[in-house]
Amino acid sequence: MTDTGLNPRVSSPIRMGQIGLGGGIAPMHLTEMEKNPNFQVAAACDIRLDDPNVAKQAARVTAAGGKIYPDYQTLLQDPAVEAVCIAVPHFLHRQVTVAAFKAGKHVLCEKPMATHPDECRMMLEAQKASGRVGAVQMQHVGRSSMLELRKAIHGGAIGKIREIFLSSLWWREESYYNRAAWAGKKMMEGQWNLDGVMFNQAVHFINQALILASPGDLPAVAHAENIRTALYRFHDSPALEMEDTAITQATLTTPDRPRLTMVATTCSRQERHMIEILGDAGRAIWNGMGYLLSHGQPSTEFHDDARDFEGNMRTFNSFALAIRTGSTPITDFSQIIKTTDFIFSCYQAAAWNIKKAPWAATENLTAVFGQIARQRALPTELNPRPQWA
């Protein structure tokens, strides 16, 4: 990988087509491309152009001289578009990505890459056949705090990695699962959607943990084995078919073979995200900032550059460099597929069993997560064991 730094300049701006203008993420993509001289928004599309929120984003594109199309098929025919940024529901990622590669476009796909490993492999095959660049918009990978902490970890600052504890706690109201037809669904239109907490909210931090643990240059994502998972659904919304809480244990197949314990939920009123990495010579923490606590050494903090909100700039610029110089993006398809592999394997390890649990029990979830952190066990193995487990 070529080190992108924060603000590299490419020889000419990448002429982008934004596929999908609704939701919360598309406006962030547009903002990054508007302010970044490495990009020019040449076009955009959405099948809901009569929606006020979509129309508002479309107006931003036309104001910048871009064209608006009613669907992605038409946009992909535009010769002025050389790359696309895909922000559509999960179940459409493979379909739109493959079509883009067949049309000769480079692809920056919003997370998750896809929700089934087979679909990811189809995307990879289409990429290789096209000779184009494929990357996933995992913006946290580009954060300075994360990259500097990772460098220190693999420079030996905490010794051999023994254990990783990942906590990704979110809060979502019942109405969240009624906002769109695909929200919370296992399948949509005969395609895998898997819109549970792992593939929707926690995927960023799962990906971060696997990258922090993996040695070597980016892109590098660790593989896991011996996965054990318990899945629960506390929300009562009939729209939610997937899990809103997941607890996993696994062994990473990196040289140090650390144990990973993960808790993820959308039922925590106090949102908090933390990756703690325990080594035999210290520990490291990443929670939006990086903290290094080596034995016998003063603690070290790693901060983000104020210009780079949540890593968007670096991941976008890495994509641009890959197109113009032939380097490998820091969120290349070939490695991010391992994150999909891991999450899908969690569902398989749980035999796709999502146990319904009472909403009232969420009042004590924080205490249960504390037990899991101390005992490093699934809920059914805790002592005392929660009644809902």
C-alpha positions as CSV (number, residue, x, y, z in Angstrom):
1,M,0.0,0.0,0.0
2,T,1.1,3.5,-0.8
3,D,0.8,5.7,2.3
4,T,-1.9,8.2,1.4
5,G,-1.2,10.7,4.1
6,L,-4.1,13.0,4.7
7,N,-4.1,15.3,1.7
8,P,-2.4,13.8,-1.3
9,R,-3.3,15.3,-4.7
10,V,-4.0,13.2,-7.8
11,S,-3.3,14.3,-11.3
12,S,-6.9,15.1,-12.1
13,P,-10.2,14.9,-10.1
14,I,-12.1,11.6,-10.1
15,R,-15.4,12.2,-11.9
16,M,-17.9,10.5,-9.5
17,G,-21.4,9.3,-9.8
18,Q,-23.3,9.1,-6.5
19,I,-25.7,6.1,-6.5
20,G,-28.3,6.7,-3.9
21,L,-29.2,10.1,-2.4
22,G,-31.4,9.2,0.5
23,G,-30.7,8.2,4.1
24,G,-28.1,9.7,6.3
25,I,-24.9,8.6,4.6
26,A,-25.3,10.0,1.0
27,P,-25.1,13.7,2.2
28,M,-21.8,12.9,4.0
29,H,-20.4,11.4,0.8
30,L,-21.5,14.5,-1.2
31,T,-19.9,16.8,1.4
32,E,-16.6,15.0,1.2
33,M,-16.5,15.1,-2.6
34,E,-17.6,18.8,-2.6
35,K,-14.7,19.9,-0.4
36,N,-12.1,17.4,-1.7
37,P,-10.2,18.6,-4.8
38,N,-9.5,15.0,-5.8
39,F,-13.2,14.6,-6.7
40,Q,-15.8,16.1,-8.9
41,V,-19.5,15.0,-8.6
42,A,-20.4,14.4,-12.2
43,A,-23.8,12.7,-11.7
44,A,-26.1,11.2,-9.2
45,C,-29.2,9.0,-9.2
46,D,-32.1,7.9,-7.0
47,I,-35.4,6.2,-7.7
48,R,-37.1,8.5,-5.3
49,L,-36.4,11.9,-6.8
50,D,-39.8,13.1,-5.7
51,D,-38.9,12.6,-2.0
52,P,-38.0,16.0,-0.5
53,N,-34.9,14.8,1.2
54,V,-33.6,13.2,-2.0
55,A,-34.5,16.2,-4.0
56,K,-32.5,18.4,-1.6
57,Q,-29.4,16.3,-2.2
58,A,-30.0,16.2,-6.0
59,A,-30.1,20.0,-6.0
60,R,-26.6,20.0,-4.5
61,V,-25.4,17.9,-7.4
62,T,-27.0,20.0,-10.1
63,A,-25.7,23.2,-8.5
64,A,-22.2,21.8,-8.9
65,G,-22.9,21.0,-12.6
66,G,-23.7,17.3,-12.2
67,K,-26.4,15.4,-14.0
68,I,-29.3,13.6,-12.2
69,Y,-30.6,10.3,-13.4
70,P,-33.7,8.3,-12.3
71,D,-31.8,5.0,-11.8
72,Y,-28.3,3.6,-11.6
73,Q,-28.6,1.7,-14.9
74,T,-28.9,5.0,-16.8
75,L,-26.2,6.7,-14.7
76,L,-23.7,3.9,-15.6
77,Q,-24.2,4.7,-19.3
78,D,-22.8,8.2,-18.8
79,P,-19.2,8.2,-20.2
80,A,-18.4,11.3,-18.1
81,V,-18.7,9.1,-14.9
82,E,-15.5,7.2,-14.2
83,A,-16.2,6.0,-10.7
84,V,-19.3,5.5,-8.5
85,C,-20.0,5.9,-4.8
86,I,-22.7,3.4,-3.9
87,A,-25.1,4.1,-1.0
88,V,-28.1,1.8,-1.5
89,P,-29.6,-0.8,0.9
90,H,-27.5,-3.8,1.8
91,F,-29.3,-6.3,-0.5
92,L,-28.5,-4.2,-3.6
93,H,-24.7,-3.8,-3.0
94,R,-23.7,-6.8,-5.1
95,Q,-26.1,-6.1,-7.9
96,V,-25.1,-2.5,-8.3
97,T,-21.4,-3.1,-7.8
98,V,-21.2,-5.9,-10.5
99,A,-23.2,-3.7,-12.9
100,A,-20.8,-0.8,-12.3
101,F,-17.7,-2.9,-13.0
102,K,-19.3,-4.3,-16.2
103,A,-19.8,-0.7,-17.2
104,G,-16.1,0.0,-16.7
105,K,-16.5,2.1,-13.5
106,H,-14.4,2.1,-10.4
107,V,-16.4,1.4,-7.2
108,L,-16.4,2.9,-3.7
109,C,-19.2,0.9,-1.9
110,E,-20.8,2.0,1.4
111,K,-20.5,-0.6,4.2
112,P,-21.1,-3.5,4.4
113,M,-19.3,-4.7,1.2
114,A,-22.2,-7.2,1.1
115,T,-23.9,-9.4,3.6
116,H,-23.0,-12.9,2.2
117,P,-19.5,-14.1,1.4
118,D,-20.6,-15.5,-1.9
119,E,-21.9,-12.1,-3.0
120,C,-18.6,-10.5,-2.0
121,R,-16.7,-13.0,-4.1
122,M,-19.0,-12.2,-7.1
123,M,-18.0,-8.6,-6.6
124,L,-14.4,-9.5,-6.5
125,E,-14.6,-11.5,-9.6
126,A,-16.3,-8.7,-11.4
127,Q,-13.6,-6.3,-10.2
128,K,-10.8,-8.5,-11.4
129,A,-12.5,-9.0,-14.8
130,S,-12.9,-5.2,-15.2
131,G,-9.4,-4.2,-14.0
132,R,-11.0,-1.4,-12.0
133,V,-10.6,-0.4,-8.3
134,G,-13.0,-1.7,-5.6
135,A,-13.0,-0.3,-2.1
136,V,-15.5,-0.1,0.8
137,Q,-16.3,3.2,2.6
138,M,-15.2,2.1,6.0
139,Q,-14.3,5.6,7.1
140,H,-12.9,4.8,10.5
141,V,-10.0,2.9,8.9
142,G,-8.6,6.3,7.8
143,R,-8.6,7.9,11.2
144,S,-5.1,9.1,12.3
145,S,-5.8,7.9,15.9
146,M,-6.4,4.3,14.6
147,L,-3.5,4.2,12.2
148,E,-1.0,5.5,14.7
149,L,-2.2,3.2,17.4
150,R,-2.0,0.2,15.0
151,K,1.5,1.1,14.1
152,A,2.5,1.2,17.7
153,I,0.9,-2.1,18.5
154,H,2.6,-3.9,15.7
155,G,5.8,-2.1,16.6
156,G,5.8,-4.2,19.8
157,A,4.6,-1.5,22.2
158,I,2.3,-3.9,24.0
159,G,4.1,-7.2,23.2
160,K,2.2,-10.2,21.9
161,I,-1.5,-9.6,21.6
162,R,-3.3,-12.0,23.9
163,E,-6.9,-10.8,24.0
164,I,-9.3,-8.3,22.4
165,F,-12.5,-7.0,23.8
166,L,-14.9,-5.2,21.5
167,S,-17.9,-3.3,22.8
168,S,-20.2,-1.5,20.3
169,L,-23.2,-0.1,22.1
170,W,-25.9,1.8,20.2
171,W,-29.4,3.0,20.8
172,R,-32.3,2.7,18.3
173,E,-35.9,3.4,18.9
174,E,-38.7,1.1,17.6
175,S,-39.4,3.6,14.9
176,Y,-35.9,3.0,13.4
177,Y,-37.0,-0.4,12.1
178,N,-40.1,1.1,10.4
179,R,-38.2,3.8,8.5
180,A,-37.7,1.7,5.3
181,A,-39.0,-1.6,3.9
182,W,-35.5,-3.2,4.1
183,A,-34.7,-2.1,7.7
184,G,-34.2,-5.0,10.0
185,K,-35.0,-7.6,7.3
186,K,-33.2,-10.9,6.7
187,M,-34.0,-11.1,3.0
188,M,-35.3,-8.6,0.4
189,E,-36.4,-9.4,-3.1
190,G,-34.8,-12.8,-2.8
191,Q,-31.4,-11.4,-1.8
192,W,-29.5,-11.4,1.5
193,N,-30.1,-8.2,3.5
194,L,-29.2,-9.2,7.1
195,D,-29.9,-5.8,8.5
196,G,-29.0,-6.7,12.2
197,V,-26.7,-4.9,14.6
198,M,-23.6,-6.7,13.3
199,F,-23.9,-5.7,9.6
200,N,-25.5,-2.3,10.2
201,Q,-24.1,-0.6,13.3
202,A,-21.2,-2.7,14.7
203,V,-19.6,-3.6,11.3
204,H,-17.4,-0.5,11.5
205,F,-15.9,-1.5,14.9
206,I,-15.8,-5.2,14.0
207,N,-13.7,-4.2,11.0
208,Q,-11.5,-1.9,13.1
209,A,-10.8,-4.7,15.6
210,L,-9.8,-7.1,12.8
211,I,-7.6,-4.5,11.3
212,L,-5.9,-3.4,14.6
213,A,-5.1,-7.1,15.3
214,S,-3.7,-7.9,11.8
215,P,0.0,-7.2,11.2
216,G,1.3,-6.0,7.9
217,D,0.5,-3.0,5.6
218,L,-3.1,-2.0,5.0
219,P,-5.3,-3.3,3.7
220,A,-5.0,-6.2,6.2
221,V,-7.9,-7.8,8.0
222,A,-7.6,-10.7,10.4
223,H,-9.4,-14.0,9.9
224,A,-11.2,-15.7,12.8
225,E,-12.0,-19.3,13.7
226,N,-13.6,-21.2,16.6
227,I,-16.4,-18.7,16.6
228,R,-19.2,-19.0,19.2
229,T,-22.1,-16.6,19.0
230,A,-25.4,-15.9,20.9
231,L,-28.0,-13.7,19.1
232,Y,-30.9,-11.9,20.8
233,R,-33.8,-9.6,19.8
234,F,-35.1,-7.3,22.6
235,H,-37.0,-4.8,20.4
236,D,-40.7,-5.7,20.0
237,S,-41.0,-4.2,16.5
238,P,-42.5,-6.7,14.1
239,A,-40.4,-5.1,11.4
240,L,-37.2,-6.4,13.0
241,E,-36.4,-9.9,11.8
242,M,-32.7,-9.8,12.7
243,E,-30.7,-9.5,15.9
244,D,-30.4,-6.3,17.9
245,T,-27.8,-7.8,20.3
246,A,-24.9,-10.1,19.5
247,I,-22.3,-11.7,21.7
248,T,-19.3,-13.5,20.1
249,Q,-16.1,-15.2,21.1
250,A,-13.5,-16.3,18.5
251,T,-9.8,-16.9,18.0
252,L,-8.0,-14.8,15.4
253,T,-5.6,-16.7,13.2
254,T,-2.9,-14.0,13.3
255,P,0.5,-15.1,14.6
256,D,-0.3,-14.2,18.2
257,R,-3.7,-16.0,18.0
258,P,-5.6,-13.7,20.4
259,R,-9.0,-14.4,21.7
260,L,-11.7,-11.9,20.7
261,T,-14.8,-11.2,22.8
262,M,-17.5,-9.0,21.3
263,V,-20.7,-7.4,22.5
264,A,-22.9,-5.4,20.1
265,T,-26.4,-4.0,20.7
266,T,-28.9,-1.3,19.6
267,C,-30.5,-1.4,23.1
268,S,-28.0,0.7,25.1
269,R,-29.2,4.1,26.1
270,Q,-25.5,5.0,26.7
271,E,-23.8,4.7,23.3
272,R,-20.2,3.6,23.6
273,H,-17.7,2.0,21.4
274,M,-14.4,0.6,22.6
275,I,-11.8,-1.8,21.3
276,E,-9.4,-2.9,24.1
277,I,-6.3,-4.9,23.1
278,L,-4.4,-6.7,25.8
279,G,-0.8,-7.7,25.3
280,D,1.8,-9.3,27.5
281,A,3.6,-6.0,27.8
282,G,0.7,-3.5,28.0
283,R,-2.6,-2.7,26.5
284,A,-4.1,-0.4,23.8
285,I,-7.6,1.1,23.6
286,W,-9.3,2.7,20.6
287,N,-12.6,4.5,21.2
288,G,-12.4,7.3,18.7
289,M,-9.1,8.2,20.3
290,G,-6.1,5.9,20.7
291,Y,-4.5,5.1,24.1
292,L,-1.4,3.2,24.6
293,L,-0.4,1.9,28.0
294,S,2.9,0.0,27.8
295,H,4.2,-1.5,31.0
296,G,6.6,0.9,32.7
297,Q,6.0,3.7,30.2
298,P,3.9,6.9,30.4
299,S,0.6,6.6,28.6
300,T,0.4,7.8,25.0
301,E,-2.6,9.3,23.3
302,F,-3.3,9.4,19.5
303,H,-5.7,12.0,18.2
304,D,-7.4,12.6,14.8
305,D,-6.5,15.5,12.5
306,A,-9.2,18.1,12.9
307,R,-9.6,18.3,9.1
308,D,-10.5,14.7,8.8
309,F,-13.8,14.0,10.4
310,E,-14.0,10.3,11.1
311,G,-11.5,9.3,8.4
312,N,-13.6,10.2,5.4
313,M,-10.9,12.2,3.7
314,R,-8.2,9.5,3.9
315,T,-10.4,6.7,2.7
316,F,-11.7,8.7,-0.2
317,N,-8.2,9.9,-1.1
318,S,-6.9,6.3,-0.9
319,F,-9.5,5.4,-3.4
320,A,-8.5,8.3,-5.7
321,L,-4.8,7.4,-5.5
322,A,-5.6,3.8,-6.4
323,I,-7.4,4.9,-9.5
324,R,-4.7,7.4,-10.7
325,T,-1.5,5.6,-9.5
326,G,-2.3,1.9,-9.3
327,S,-1.8,1.7,-5.6
328,T,-4.0,-0.4,-3.3
329,P,-6.8,1.4,-1.3
330,I,-6.7,1.0,2.4
331,T,-10.2,-0.6,2.3
332,D,-9.7,-2.8,-0.7
333,F,-12.4,-5.4,-1.6
334,S,-9.8,-8.2,-1.3
335,Q,-9.4,-7.7,2.4
336,I,-12.7,-6.2,3.6
337,I,-14.4,-9.4,2.4
338,K,-13.0,-11.0,5.6
339,T,-15.2,-8.7,7.7
340,T,-18.3,-10.1,5.9
341,D,-16.8,-13.6,6.3
342,F,-16.5,-13.1,10.0
343,I,-20.0,-11.7,10.6
344,F,-21.7,-14.3,8.4
345,S,-19.8,-17.0,10.3
346,C,-21.2,-15.6,13.5
347,Y,-24.7,-16.2,12.2
348,Q,-23.7,-19.7,11.2
349,A,-22.1,-20.4,14.6
350,A,-25.5,-19.4,16.3
351,A,-27.3,-21.7,13.8
352,W,-29.3,-18.6,12.8
353,N,-31.1,-18.8,16.1
354,I,-32.2,-15.3,17.3
355,K,-33.7,-15.7,20.7
356,K,-36.5,-13.3,21.7
357,A,-35.8,-11.5,24.9
358,P,-38.0,-9.2,27.0
359,W,-37.5,-5.5,26.3
360,A,-37.7,-4.8,30.1
361,A,-34.4,-6.8,30.4
362,T,-32.5,-4.0,28.6
363,E,-32.5,-2.0,31.8
364,N,-29.8,-4.4,33.1
365,L,-27.9,-5.0,29.8
366,T,-25.0,-2.8,30.9
367,A,-24.5,-5.0,34.0
368,V,-24.6,-8.1,31.9
369,F,-22.1,-6.8,29.4
370,G,-19.8,-6.1,32.4
371,Q,-20.2,-9.7,33.4
372,I,-19.3,-10.8,29.9
373,A,-16.2,-8.6,29.9
374,R,-15.1,-10.0,33.3
375,Q,-15.9,-13.7,32.7
376,R,-15.3,-13.7,28.9
377,A,-18.3,-15.9,28.4
378,L,-21.5,-16.1,26.4
379,P,-24.7,-15.1,28.3
380,T,-25.8,-18.7,28.8
381,E,-22.4,-19.4,30.6
382,L,-22.5,-16.5,33.0
383,N,-22.7,-16.9,36.7
384,P,-25.2,-15.8,37.6
385,R,-27.0,-16.4,34.3
386,P,-29.5,-13.8,33.1
387,Q,-33.0,-15.2,33.0
388,W,-33.5,-14.1,29.4
389,A,-30.4,-16.0,28.2
